[in-house]
Amino acid sequence: MSDARPVDVHPIEVESYRILAERVDLSAVEPLARAMIGRMIHATADLGFAETARIGERAGAALLDALRAGAPVIVDAAMVAAGITRYPTECHLPRVPVAPEGSTRSAAAFRLAAGEHPSGAVFVCGNAPTALVELLDLHAGGLVDPAAVVGLPVGFVGAAESKAALWASPLAPISVTNVGERGGSPAAAGAVNAIVRLAAEPREGAG
């Protein structure tokens, strides 16, 4: 279950967002997507995400609904887990001490997670392109049906290609990703944290 709760915003964060607003205009972006892109930029100080981010048409709502429902959040690396605040995560990498032949530990960990959470989990990839590719293969094979996907692996080998494959896949409408080699754990965690905060807010008409 979620342990999301309202957040007190530090003055440094307020000032950071003021500076961000001076440097990039996200006003034309849909609110949930704007929240995710803004926090991706805030977490990395990389204004390029304003141009390279790709947010599926249902991604924000799907992630918000999943977090409000207490869905499992599966991450590909401990660094992503450390960056996601006020919501529990699962990282199965410690269960794979040695990479299977022809695969990687990260890919194998996502396969384990998919076996335990075949439907309704949020998958977050901020480190390993191979984990994202594995998720796409599992989905194509009918073995996993995520609630939402945050696919922001970083690196010179496979990162851009894996994100392009995600955006070309049937999962694109519920996915958060970007174009190119940049990405990383802070960006992936930032996108999730943006929606964690919104999930903690009272729903309109509630009460």
QUITAHU-V514605 format. One line per field, one symbol per residue. ss: DSSP state (~ for helix, > for strand, _ for the rest). psi: psi as a letter, one per 30 degrees, with the letter a starting at -180 (. if undefined). burial: + if it has 9 or more other C-alpha atoms within 8 Angstrom, else -. Layout:
ss->???
psi->???
burial->???
This chain:
ss->__________~~~~~~~~~~~~~_______~~~~~~~~~~~~~~____~~~~>>>___~~~~~~~~~~____>>>__~~~~~~______>>_~~~_________~~~~~~~~~~~~__>__>>>>___~~~~~~~~~~~~____>__>>>>_______~~~~~~~~~____~~~>>>>______~~~~~~~~~~~~~~~~_______
psi->lkgklkkkkkeeeeeefeeefffkjgffkkeeeeeeeeeeeeffgjffffefkjjlfgeeeeeeeeeffgkkjklflfeeeffkkgkklkjgeffifkklkgaleeeeeeeeeeefifkglkkjjgejeeeeeeeeeeeeggfkilelkjjhlllfjfeeeeeeeefflffefgkkalkaflbleeeeeeeeeeeeeeffkkkkfl.
burial->-+-+---------+-++--++----+-----++++++++++++-----++-+++++-+++-+++++++--+++++++--++-++-++++++++--+--+----++++++++++++-++++++++++++++++++++-++---+++++++++++++--+++-++++++---+++++++++++++++++++++++++++-++-------
